[in-house]
Structure formats: C-alpha cells, structure tokens
C-alpha cells in the first residue's frame, strides 16, 4: 500500500488544516466548550459538509465524493490536531459507514445524500454497559409485534447523539441468535436521550428505550443480519480514531517543542537540557510507532477480512490509545504547572487521549480480543 499522499489527498489535507488554523483556534474551541456546546456548532458542521468532508468516503451514487478510508483518516488526523468537537467520528464515519455496509439500496438512496450535504445527522447506538464499546453482547430487545417491533433497553455513550435526527440501534430479537439494526427517529415516543458531557469537553448521550415502537421497514438491511454492517462501521471508526490520535500527538509534540525553546532556566532555554531532549525523542518515537500502527490498520482494511482484520484493528486501537495517553501525558509534564491549567491547550490533548482510549472499546478490551484470537489460532 502506498502511503504517500497523491495531489488530491494533499489538497484535502491542506484545506482541513487551513480551516483548523483560521477558524478553530484553541480560544474558539474553549469558548464552545465553556458554553456547553460539546456537540459543536451547526455552522461548523455545514462547513464540513460544504467542503465535502462529511461525504468524502461515501459512494458517489448516493451523494458522496466516492473517496476512500484514507481520505477519512486524513480529515480525522487534522481534526485531531484541532481537537474538533463536532461529531465527525460518530455521524460521518461510525453511523454513515454502518449504513453503507448494511442498508438496502432504497435506504441508502433516502438517507446518504442528506448526510453528505449536512441537512441530516445519523448516530449509531450500539454500545451498552455490558459490551463496553464492543459490538457484542447486545441486551436491548426488539420484541416482534404485528407490523413491527417494540424496543426495550438502554444504549450508552452514543457518539453524535446530540443533534441527531435518527439513530441506528442494535438489538436482539428474542428467539434469534443474530443482531438486528433498526432505524429509530430521535423524537420517537418512549425514547429518552440524556446528554452525557465527557471529560474532554465533547458530548455523547445515553438512550433509554421504553416501549419504543418501530415499523417492519425500520430494519436496516435484513433482520438478524446486522453484525457484519456493525463491524464494518466500527472498523472504519477505529481507523479514524487512530488517525485523530496521531494528529493530536503531532500537535502536542509541536506545542511542547516550542515551549521548551521559549522557557528559560539558568539563563538558557530548557530545551537545551539533554534529559528533556531525550524525553522529546521518546515521545516522537512513540508517535511514529503509532503512525505505523495506523498504516497497518489502513492496509488491513484493504487486504484482510474476518478474524485477521479484527485482530489487526484491535492491535492498532490498543497501541495507539496507550501511545496517545503516554505522549500527551509527557507533554503536560514537560510544561510543568502551566500544562495542568484549563486555560492552556496542552492538557486538553491529554484529556482527549484519555476519552479516546475508552471509545470503541478500551485498550484492555482490544488486547483481550487479540489474546482470544491468538489462543483460538493456536488451538
């Protein structure tokens, strides 16, 4: 796989970075977070859509630009540098790619163009207290009734839920062994959405389903056949989240290097101290290893499938999550006391790293999945 950006991909990278530099400075982001706008602004989301970033990896036949997962990773990496709080990961990647993988042609034709142009948002509600970010097990029940289903249960940590028009909900039908995905309107009677502010200033939500009724045609794809689509959506989101964390590490290292050059002690910049240079070198090495794991995940998405792909993605998610916490944590330490303040940006990269490690399954959960895969292969 060629990891050199072509001319179009370089233009995409440059355009996103210009937006971050001009319109998404740390002060502007801090103001959004302080105002409680953890889901970002409608204006920014429309800008993402107008520039083609929301629909970059969606099929051209359904209103997207027909790009690849590499385009998604490029956008996510730049968003990671800017600590963007709009729900690109939850709506434009996780939910959208689940729809692409599992929806019927009619469902994709009805929903994807509106997602691509920014007029509609879709969020994926799959995580539960028992699954902790993994696609299984599923405890939310979809009881059959004449003409449809009745949903009972709860979903936790739903990314992009605030402001979403519809949810893709994973459910288990009693008596069936598979997972069914259903489209549920955000204003459906019996559905309660509780805002969940996260540690990094972004927002998710908990969803409570109390006898929520949906019609038979609300099933995404086929009943009991939703797991492959769910895995596909999560796979794309894992790659995007890894790319975001690589971007965050890049920016944290740049900010720290500038600080070490400017901060003086004993009349000289502290960046001239060999011990601190060694720590910066360790941070840079860890970031490059994380970048290599991102490349491995991108290559796996093209060349692997089934258990082999899941193992590679779990390895990447676990490694990059831990690397981001280590690198951003070191950046805070090298800044000293100022790095701990809410008014300075470097601590916010560490906060995001802590939250990102828990999204889509923690490092511990993915390492356990890798161990299980290895044990199964050896057996």
VEXDREN-2710 file (C-alpha; in Angstrom, 1 decimal):
% VEXDREN-2710
k/r/px/py/pz
1/UNK/0.0/0.0/0.0
2/UNK/1.3/3.4/-1.0
3/UNK/1.2/5.8/2.0
4/UNK/2.4/8.8/0.0
5/UNK/-0.4/11.3/-0.5
6/UNK/-1.4/12.0/-4.0
7/UNK/-2.1/15.5/-5.2
8/UNK/-5.9/15.4/-4.4
9/UNK/-5.2/14.0/-0.9
10/UNK/-2.6/16.6/-0.2
11/UNK/-5.1/19.3/-1.2
12/UNK/-7.6/17.7/1.1
13/UNK/-5.1/17.7/4.0
14/UNK/-4.2/21.4/3.3
15/UNK/-7.8/22.5/3.2
16/UNK/-8.7/20.9/6.5
17/UNK/-5.6/22.3/8.2
18/UNK/-6.3/25.8/6.9
19/UNK/-9.8/25.6/8.4
20/UNK/-8.4/24.5/11.7
21/UNK/-5.7/27.2/11.8
22/UNK/-8.1/30.0/10.8
23/UNK/-11.5/29.1/12.3
24/UNK/-10.8/26.5/15.0
25/UNK/-8.2/28.0/17.3
26/UNK/-7.9/26.9/20.9
27/UNK/-9.7/30.0/22.2
28/UNK/-12.7/29.5/19.9
29/UNK/-12.9/25.8/20.9
30/UNK/-12.6/26.7/24.6
31/UNK/-15.5/29.2/24.2
32/UNK/-17.7/26.4/22.7
33/UNK/-16.9/24.0/25.5
34/UNK/-17.4/26.7/28.1
35/UNK/-20.8/27.4/26.6
36/UNK/-21.8/23.8/26.8
37/UNK/-21.7/23.3/23.1
38/UNK/-19.9/20.0/23.3
39/UNK/-21.6/18.9/20.0
40/UNK/-20.1/21.8/18.2
41/UNK/-22.0/24.3/16.0
42/UNK/-24.4/23.8/13.1
43/UNK/-22.3/26.4/11.2
44/UNK/-19.1/24.3/11.5
45/UNK/-20.9/21.1/10.6
46/UNK/-22.4/22.8/7.5
47/UNK/-18.9/23.9/6.6
48/UNK/-17.6/20.3/6.8
49/UNK/-20.4/19.2/4.5
50/UNK/-20.0/22.1/2.0
51/UNK/-16.3/21.2/1.7
52/UNK/-17.1/17.6/1.1
53/UNK/-15.5/16.3/4.3
54/UNK/-18.7/14.7/5.7
55/UNK/-19.3/12.8/2.4
56/UNK/-15.7/12.2/1.5
57/UNK/-15.8/8.4/1.8
58/UNK/-19.5/8.0/0.8
59/UNK/-20.3/6.5/-2.6
60/UNK/-20.9/8.9/-5.4
61/UNK/-24.1/7.2/-6.3
62/UNK/-25.6/8.3/-3.0
63/UNK/-24.3/11.9/-2.9
64/UNK/-20.8/11.3/-1.6
65/UNK/-17.4/12.0/-3.2
66/UNK/-16.5/8.4/-3.6
67/UNK/-13.3/8.7/-1.7
68/UNK/-11.6/6.0/0.4
69/UNK/-10.8/5.4/4.1
70/UNK/-7.5/7.2/3.5
71/UNK/-9.5/10.4/2.9
72/UNK/-11.4/9.8/6.2
73/UNK/-8.0/9.3/8.0
74/UNK/-6.6/12.5/6.6
75/UNK/-9.6/14.5/7.8
76/UNK/-9.6/12.8/11.2
77/UNK/-5.9/13.4/11.7
78/UNK/-6.3/17.2/11.1
79/UNK/-9.4/17.3/13.3
80/UNK/-7.2/15.6/16.0
81/UNK/-4.7/18.4/15.8
82/UNK/-7.5/20.9/16.3
83/UNK/-9.4/18.9/19.0
84/UNK/-12.6/19.3/16.9
85/UNK/-15.7/18.6/19.0
86/UNK/-18.2/18.3/16.2
87/UNK/-19.3/14.6/15.8
88/UNK/-17.4/13.7/12.7
89/UNK/-16.4/10.3/14.2
90/UNK/-19.9/9.5/15.4
91/UNK/-22.0/10.7/12.5
92/UNK/-19.8/10.9/9.4
93/UNK/-17.9/7.7/10.0
94/UNK/-19.4/5.3/12.5
95/UNK/-23.1/5.7/11.6
96/UNK/-22.6/6.6/7.9
97/UNK/-20.3/3.6/7.2
98/UNK/-22.7/1.2/9.1
99/UNK/-25.4/2.5/6.8
100/UNK/-23.3/2.0/3.7
101/UNK/-22.4/-1.6/4.7
102/UNK/-25.8/-2.7/5.9
103/UNK/-28.5/-0.6/4.3
104/UNK/-30.6/-1.5/1.3
105/UNK/-30.3/0.5/-1.9
106/UNK/-33.5/2.3/-1.1
107/UNK/-32.4/3.1/2.5
108/UNK/-29.0/4.4/1.3
109/UNK/-30.7/6.5/-1.5
110/UNK/-33.0/8.0/1.1
111/UNK/-30.5/8.8/3.8
112/UNK/-27.0/9.1/2.5
113/UNK/-27.5/12.3/0.3
114/UNK/-28.9/14.1/3.3
115/UNK/-26.0/13.0/5.4
116/UNK/-23.5/14.1/2.8
117/UNK/-25.0/17.6/2.4
118/UNK/-25.2/18.2/6.1
119/UNK/-29.0/18.5/6.3
120/UNK/-29.4/15.4/8.4
121/UNK/-27.4/13.6/11.0
122/UNK/-27.4/9.9/11.9
123/UNK/-25.9/8.4/15.0
124/UNK/-25.1/4.7/15.8
125/UNK/-26.4/3.4/19.2
126/UNK/-24.7/0.1/19.8
127/UNK/-22.6/0.4/23.0
128/UNK/-24.0/-0.9/26.2
129/UNK/-22.8/-1.2/29.8
130/UNK/-22.1/-4.9/29.3
131/UNK/-20.3/-4.5/25.9
132/UNK/-18.2/-1.5/26.8
133/UNK/-17.7/-0.3/23.3
134/UNK/-17.6/-3.7/21.6
135/UNK/-20.3/-4.8/19.2
136/UNK/-21.4/-7.7/21.4
137/UNK/-23.2/-8.7/23.7
138/UNK/-26.5/-6.9/23.0
139/UNK/-29.1/-6.8/25.7
140/UNK/-31.5/-4.3/24.2
141/UNK/-34.6/-6.3/23.0
142/UNK/-36.7/-5.9/19.9
143/UNK/-40.0/-7.7/20.6
144/UNK/-41.9/-8.7/17.5
145/UNK/-45.4/-7.3/17.1
146/UNK/-47.8/-7.1/14.2
147/UNK/-46.3/-4.7/11.7
148/UNK/-43.0/-4.1/13.5
149/UNK/-41.1/-4.2/16.8
150/UNK/-41.1/-2.8/20.3
151/UNK/-37.7/-1.8/21.7
152/UNK/-36.8/-2.1/25.4
153/UNK/-33.4/-1.4/26.9
154/UNK/-30.6/1.1/27.1
155/UNK/-27.7/2.3/25.0
156/UNK/-24.7/4.1/26.5
157/UNK/-22.0/6.5/25.2
158/UNK/-23.8/7.2/21.8
159/UNK/-21.4/9.4/19.8
160/UNK/-23.1/12.2/17.8
161/UNK/-26.4/11.7/19.5
162/UNK/-26.9/15.3/20.4
163/UNK/-28.5/16.9/17.4
164/UNK/-29.0/13.6/15.5
165/UNK/-32.2/13.2/13.6
166/UNK/-32.2/9.4/13.6
167/UNK/-30.4/6.5/15.3
168/UNK/-29.2/3.2/14.0
169/UNK/-29.9/0.9/17.0
170/UNK/-28.5/-2.6/17.5
171/UNK/-31.0/-5.0/19.1
172/UNK/-31.5/-8.7/19.8
173/UNK/-34.8/-10.3/18.7
174/UNK/-35.9/-12.9/21.4
175/UNK/-35.6/-16.4/19.9
176/UNK/-33.0/-15.2/17.3
177/UNK/-29.2/-15.5/17.6
178/UNK/-28.2/-12.6/15.4
179/UNK/-28.1/-8.8/15.8
180/UNK/-30.7/-6.6/14.1
181/UNK/-30.1/-3.0/13.2
182/UNK/-33.1/-0.7/13.3
183/UNK/-33.7/3.0/12.3
184/UNK/-35.3/4.9/15.1
185/UNK/-36.4/8.6/14.9
186/UNK/-34.8/10.8/17.6
187/UNK/-38.3/12.0/18.5
188/UNK/-39.9/8.6/18.7
189/UNK/-42.4/8.2/21.7
190/UNK/-40.7/6.4/24.6
191/UNK/-37.2/7.3/23.6
192/UNK/-35.3/9.4/26.1
193/UNK/-31.9/11.0/25.3
194/UNK/-29.8/12.1/28.2
195/UNK/-26.9/14.4/27.5
196/UNK/-23.5/13.0/28.7
197/UNK/-20.7/15.6/28.9
198/UNK/-17.3/13.9/28.5
199/UNK/-14.0/14.7/30.2
200/UNK/-12.5/16.3/27.1
201/UNK/-15.4/18.8/26.5
202/UNK/-17.2/16.7/23.8
203/UNK/-20.6/15.2/24.4
204/UNK/-22.2/11.8/24.0
205/UNK/-25.6/10.5/25.2
206/UNK/-27.3/7.7/27.0
207/UNK/-30.5/6.5/25.3
208/UNK/-33.4/4.8/27.2
209/UNK/-35.9/2.8/25.1
210/UNK/-39.3/2.3/26.9
211/UNK/-41.7/0.5/24.6
212/UNK/-40.4/2.4/21.5
213/UNK/-42.4/1.1/18.5
214/UNK/-40.9/0.9/15.0
215/UNK/-42.3/-0.4/11.8
216/UNK/-41.0/-3.5/10.0
217/UNK/-39.4/-1.3/7.3
218/UNK/-37.3/0.3/10.0
219/UNK/-34.9/-2.8/9.9
220/UNK/-31.6/-1.8/8.3
221/UNK/-30.9/-4.4/5.7
222/UNK/-32.2/-7.8/7.0
223/UNK/-33.3/-8.9/10.5
224/UNK/-30.7/-10.8/12.4
225/UNK/-28.1/-9.8/9.8
226/UNK/-26.7/-6.6/11.3
227/UNK/-23.5/-7.8/12.8
228/UNK/-21.3/-7.5/9.6
229/UNK/-22.5/-4.0/9.0
230/UNK/-22.0/-3.0/12.6
231/UNK/-18.4/-4.4/12.5
232/UNK/-17.7/-2.6/9.3
233/UNK/-18.9/0.8/10.8
234/UNK/-16.8/0.2/13.9
235/UNK/-13.8/-0.8/11.8
236/UNK/-13.9/2.5/9.9
237/UNK/-14.3/4.4/13.1
238/UNK/-11.4/2.7/14.8
239/UNK/-9.1/3.7/11.9
240/UNK/-10.5/7.3/12.0
241/UNK/-10.0/7.5/15.8
242/UNK/-6.4/6.2/15.5
243/UNK/-5.7/8.8/12.8
244/UNK/-7.2/11.5/15.1
245/UNK/-4.9/10.5/17.9
246/UNK/-1.8/10.6/15.7
247/UNK/-2.8/14.1/14.8
248/UNK/-3.2/15.0/18.5
249/UNK/0.2/13.6/19.3
250/UNK/1.8/15.6/16.4
251/UNK/0.3/18.8/17.7
252/UNK/1.2/18.1/21.4
253/UNK/4.8/17.4/20.4
254/UNK/5.0/20.6/18.3
255/UNK/3.5/22.8/21.1
256/UNK/5.9/21.2/23.7
257/UNK/8.9/21.7/21.4
258/UNK/8.0/25.4/21.1
259/UNK/7.6/25.7/24.8
260/UNK/11.0/24.2/25.6
261/UNK/12.6/26.6/23.2
262/UNK/11.0/29.6/24.8
263/UNK/11.1/28.7/28.5
264/UNK/14.4/29.6/30.1
265/UNK/16.1/28.4/33.3
266/UNK/19.5/29.4/34.5
267/UNK/19.6/31.8/31.5
268/UNK/19.2/29.2/28.8
269/UNK/16.3/27.5/27.1
270/UNK/15.3/24.4/28.9
271/UNK/15.2/22.7/25.5
272/UNK/19.0/22.6/25.6
273/UNK/18.9/20.2/28.6
274/UNK/19.8/16.8/27.4
275/UNK/17.4/14.9/29.7
276/UNK/14.5/16.9/28.2
277/UNK/15.7/16.2/24.7
278/UNK/15.7/12.5/25.5
279/UNK/12.1/12.7/26.6
280/UNK/11.1/14.5/23.5
281/UNK/12.9/11.9/21.4
282/UNK/11.0/9.2/23.2
283/UNK/7.7/11.0/22.5
284/UNK/8.5/11.3/18.8
285/UNK/9.5/7.7/18.6
286/UNK/6.2/6.6/20.3
287/UNK/4.2/8.8/17.9
288/UNK/5.9/7.3/14.8
289/UNK/5.2/3.8/16.1
290/UNK/1.5/4.8/16.5
291/UNK/1.6/6.1/12.9
292/UNK/2.9/2.8/11.7
293/UNK/0.0/1.0/13.5
294/UNK/-2.4/3.4/11.7
295/UNK/-0.8/2.4/8.4
296/UNK/-1.1/-1.2/9.3
297/UNK/-4.8/-0.8/10.1
298/UNK/-5.3/1.1/6.8
299/UNK/-3.6/-1.7/4.9
300/UNK/-5.6/-4.4/6.7
301/UNK/-8.8/-2.7/5.7
302/UNK/-7.8/-3.3/2.1
303/UNK/-6.1/-6.7/2.3
304/UNK/-7.6/-8.6/5.2
305/UNK/-11.0/-9.7/6.3
306/UNK/-12.7/-11.7/9.1
307/UNK/-10.7/-12.6/12.3
308/UNK/-7.4/-11.4/10.8
309/UNK/-8.8/-8.0/10.2
310/UNK/-10.4/-7.7/13.6
311/UNK/-7.1/-8.7/15.2
312/UNK/-5.1/-6.1/13.4
313/UNK/-7.7/-3.4/14.2
314/UNK/-7.7/-4.4/17.9
315/UNK/-3.9/-4.3/18.0
316/UNK/-3.9/-0.8/16.4
317/UNK/-6.6/0.5/18.7
318/UNK/-4.9/-0.7/21.8
319/UNK/-1.4/0.5/20.8
320/UNK/-2.4/3.9/19.6
321/UNK/-4.7/4.6/22.5
322/UNK/-1.9/3.9/25.0
323/UNK/0.7/5.8/23.0
324/UNK/-1.5/8.9/22.8
325/UNK/-2.0/8.9/26.6
326/UNK/1.7/8.4/27.1
327/UNK/2.8/11.1/24.6
328/UNK/0.2/13.7/25.7
329/UNK/0.9/13.0/29.4
330/UNK/4.6/13.6/28.8
331/UNK/3.7/16.9/27.1
332/UNK/1.8/18.0/30.1
333/UNK/4.7/17.1/32.4
334/UNK/7.3/18.9/30.3
335/UNK/5.2/22.1/30.5
336/UNK/5.2/21.9/34.3
337/UNK/2.4/23.7/36.2
338/UNK/1.1/25.6/33.2
339/UNK/0.3/22.3/31.5
340/UNK/-2.2/21.5/34.2
341/UNK/-4.3/24.6/33.8
342/UNK/-7.6/24.7/32.0
343/UNK/-6.6/27.8/30.1
344/UNK/-3.6/26.2/28.3
345/UNK/-4.1/23.9/25.4
346/UNK/-1.7/21.0/26.0
347/UNK/-3.7/19.5/28.9
348/UNK/-6.7/19.2/26.6
349/UNK/-4.8/16.8/24.3
350/UNK/-4.3/14.5/27.3
351/UNK/-7.9/14.7/28.2
352/UNK/-8.9/13.8/24.7
353/UNK/-6.4/10.9/24.7
354/UNK/-8.0/9.5/27.9
355/UNK/-11.5/9.7/26.4
356/UNK/-10.4/8.3/23.1
357/UNK/-8.9/5.2/24.7
358/UNK/-12.3/4.3/26.1
359/UNK/-14.3/4.9/22.9
360/UNK/-15.0/1.9/20.6
361/UNK/-13.6/-0.4/23.2
362/UNK/-10.7/0.3/25.6
363/UNK/-7.1/-0.9/25.1
364/UNK/-7.7/-3.6/27.7
365/UNK/-10.8/-4.9/25.8
366/UNK/-9.0/-5.0/22.5
367/UNK/-5.9/-6.6/23.9
368/UNK/-8.2/-9.3/25.4
369/UNK/-9.7/-9.7/21.9
370/UNK/-6.3/-10.1/20.4
371/UNK/-5.3/-12.7/23.1
372/UNK/-8.5/-14.7/22.4
373/UNK/-7.8/-14.6/18.6
374/UNK/-4.2/-15.9/19.2
375/UNK/-5.4/-18.6/21.5
376/UNK/-8.0/-19.7/19.0
377/UNK/-5.5/-19.8/16.2
378/UNK/-3.0/-21.9/18.3
379/UNK/-5.8/-24.3/19.4
END
